[in-house]
Amino acid sequence: MLLHRLKNKLGTRSCPPPRSGLQDAYALPVGDPDGGGLARMMTLVVVTRLHNAAAAAAGMRRGLAYARAYADVRGVAG
């Protein structure tokens, strides 16, 4: 692997991501090379985005349920 340079990013100064390249790397095709690999990859990207959105919504709902349960049993000023 060849590192070309380190990217200058605002949020990752302590661990900058490198711009790298692979030369003479051994690789095997995944699936049929003539079968529309990009379309298959985009389907996986959409599924991943939907999963992340559902997980985020479920986490927010769970947090709200915890807050409501705590507020129901908490007494303030008598």
Backbone as a ProteinNet text record, in pm:
[ID]
protein_1_A
[PRIMARY]
MLLHRLKNKLGTRSCPPPRSGLQDAYALPVGDPDGGGLARMMTLVVVTRLHNAAAAAAGMRRGLAYARAYADVRGVAG
[TERTIARY]
84.4	0	89.2	49.9	125.8	43.9	99.7	32.2	75.4	-21.7	9	25.4	-70.8	-64.1	-165.8	-158.4	-259.1	-356.8	-485.1	-586.8	-592.7	-611.7	-623.1	-771	-822.4	-963.7	-976.5	-1083.2	-1100.9	-1127.1	-1214.2	-1254.6	-1161.5	-1063.4	-979.3	-831.3	-796.4	-655.6	-569	-625.9	-545.7	-521.8	-608.6	-594.7	-636.5	-551.2	-591	-601.5	-704.4	-718.2	-620.6	-557.3	-462	-530.9	-469.6	-509.6	-413.4	-465.1	-378.7	-410.4	-317.7	-335.5	-280.3	-337.2	-291.3	-230.2	-107.9	-41.1	-8.8	-33.4	-5.7	-76.2	-196.7	-272.6	-350.4	-360.7	-435.6	-581.4	-672.3	-814.7	-896.2	-1008.2	-1102.1	-1235.4	-1301.1	-1431.6	-1536.5	-1626.1	-1736	-1859.8	-1911.8	-2028.6	-1988.6	-2088.4	-2068.7	-2014.6	-1898.4	-1843.6	-1931.8	-2014.2	-2101.6	-2242.7	-2267.9	-2404.3	-2446.2	-2394.3	-2441.2	-2401.2	-2272.3	-2223.6	-2262.6	-2264.9	-2299.4	-2444.2	-2534.3	-2675.3	-2690.6	-2617.3	-2623.3	-2567.5	-2458.3	-2400.1	-2493.9	-2562.1	-2653.2	-2772.3	-2817	-2923.7	-2879.2	-2756.5	-2704.7	-2690.6	-2652.3	-2638.6	-2774.5	-2879.3	-3013.5	-3061.2	-3038.3	-3078.7	-3005.1	-2877.5	-2799.8	-2852.3	-2885.9	-2940.8	-3073.7	-3160.5	-3288.7	-3268	-3173.8	-3144.9	-3095.1	-3005.6	-2954	-3063.4	-3152.6	-3262.2	-3357.1	-3390.1	-3479	-3414.2	-3286.1	-3216	-3210.3	-3189.3	-3186.1	-3323.2	-3428.7	-3564.3	-3598.7	-3558.5	-3585.8	-3510.4	-3388.2	-3311.6	-3374.8	-3425.2	-3492.3	-3620.9	-3695.9	-3819	-3789.5	-3684.1	-3648.1	-3605.8	-3530	-3489.9	-3610	-3705.6	-3827.2	-3906.9	-3913.1	-3983.7	-3916.8	-3783.6	-3712.8	-3744.8	-3741.6	-3768.9	-3911.7	-4008.3	-4147.9	-4168	-4105.9	-4118.7	-4058.2	-3947.2	-3884.5	-3971.5	-4027.1	-4111.2	-4240.2	-4291.7	-4415.5	-4398.6	-4282.4	-4262.6	-4192.6	-4147.5	-4073.4	-4171	-4149.9	-4233.2	-4151.8	-4209.6	-4139.4	-4225.9	-4169.3	-4232.9	-4369.8	-4375.5	-4498.1	-4601.6
-116.8	0	123.5	223.1	346.2	461.2	534.1	651.2	773.8	839.5	957	1081.3	1101.8	1217	1197.7	1280.2	1281.7	1394.5	1366.9	1468.2	1566.4	1691.8	1794.9	1819.5	1761.7	1775.9	1843.6	1917.9	1992.7	1901.9	1802.3	1722.4	1608.2	1578.5	1461.3	1496.6	1602.9	1643.3	1543.3	1481.3	1387.8	1256.5	1221.5	1097	1123.5	1188.4	1225.4	1104.1	1100.5	987.8	1001.8	893.1	901.6	886.8	941	911	803.8	683.9	570.2	508.5	429.7	359.9	218.7	129.9	-9.2	-37.7	-87.1	-124.1	-272.6	-340.6	-483.9	-564.9	-523.4	-595.4	-709.4	-819.7	-935	-917.8	-934.8	-918.3	-1021.1	-1058.6	-1149.7	-1077.6	-1096.3	-1033	-1097.4	-1016.9	-1065.9	-1070.7	-1187.9	-1201.6	-1204.2	-1189.1	-1192.2	-1057.7	-1052.6	-924.8	-853.4	-928.5	-866.8	-845.3	-866.2	-865.2	-739.9	-624.5	-501.5	-488.7	-486.7	-477.9	-349.4	-238.1	-110.2	-110	-164.4	-170.1	-253.9	-364.2	-448.1	-373	-300.1	-224.3	-113.8	-47.7	60.6	5.6	-114.4	-177.4	-198.9	-245.3	-265.6	-132.7	-27.3	103.8	152.4	134.7	177.7	98.6	-32.2	-114.9	-69.9	-39.5	6.3	139	230.6	359.7	341.9	256.1	230.6	168.2	75.9	14.1	117.9	205	308.2	404.6	441.6	532.2	466.3	339.4	269.1	252.6	222.2	206.5	338.2	449.2	579.8	614.6	589.8	618.6	531.9	404.9	316.5	362.4	408.9	458.9	583.4	672.1	792.4	755.1	659.6	616.5	552.9	473.3	410.3	514.3	613.4	720.7	798.4	824.5	893.9	808.5	678.1	588.6	588.5	588.7	596.7	728.1	838.3	968.5	976	924.6	927.4	838.4	720.6	630.3	693.7	762.2	829.6	945	1022	1136.6	1092	974.8	926.5	892.2	843.3	802	908.8	1014.2	1118.5	1219.3	1254.5	1358	1483.2	1597.7	1724.2	1814.5	1863	1960.8	1912.2	1787	1733.1	1698.5
0	0	0	-76	-88.8	-32.5	63.6	118.8	39.7	-24	-104.2	-16.9	72.7	162.6	273.2	376.6	481.9	452.6	464.1	437.7	554.2	523.8	626.2	652.8	761.3	795.1	930.3	948.9	1072.6	1192.7	1177.7	1292	1326.5	1242.6	1266.5	1268	1335.5	1339.5	1416.3	1519.6	1599	1524.2	1431	1354.7	1210	1131	995.5	903.6	819.9	726.6	609.8	569.3	458.1	323	221.1	83.9	37.9	13.5	-14	-149.6	-197.5	-323.4	-314.3	-392.8	-395.2	-531.2	-531.1	-655.4	-651	-762.2	-773.9	-665.8	-628	-525.9	-590.7	-520.5	-567.3	-527.3	-622	-593	-668.4	-611.1	-674.4	-692.6	-807.4	-825.4	-734.9	-683.7	-601.7	-688.9	-713.6	-799.8	-945.9	-1031.4	-1176	-1224	-1289.2	-1334.3	-1436	-1510.4	-1610.5	-1558.2	-1430.2	-1378.1	-1304.5	-1338.1	-1275	-1129.4	-1103.5	-966.1	-896.3	-969.9	-907.9	-860.6	-939.1	-897.9	-771.7	-762.2	-642.3	-522	-542	-431.6	-385.4	-477.8	-440.5	-362	-395	-317.4	-173.8	-156.3	-21.3	53.1	-17.6	45.9	94.2	12.4	51.6	172.9	173.1	287.2	413.1	401.3	515.8	567.8	478.3	521.5	592.9	541.2	606.9	744.6	754.9	883.9	984.3	941.9	1032.5	1075.3	983	1017.8	1117.8	1095.2	1187.5	1324.7	1328.7	1456.4	1532	1461.9	1527.3	1583.7	1506	1554	1674.6	1670.8	1784.3	1908.3	1891.4	2005.5	2065.9	1979.9	2031.9	2105.7	2050.5	2115.6	2251.8	2257.7	2384.6	2488.2	2444.8	2535.9	2587.7	2500.1	2541.9	2640.5	2616.2	2708.5	2846	2850.3	2979.2	3050.7	2975.8	3037.2	3090	3014.4	3060.3	3183.1	3182.9	3297.7	3422.4	3406.7	3521.1	3569.4	3474.7	3512.6	3580.6	3544.3	3605.7	3753.5	3792.9	3932.1	4016.1	3955.4	4029.3	4087	4209.7	4273	4298.1	4266.8	4286.5	4376.1	4483.6	4573.1	4620.5	4663.4	4724.5	4624.5
[MASK]
++++++++++++++++++++++++++++++++++++++++++++++++++++++++++++++++++++++++++++++

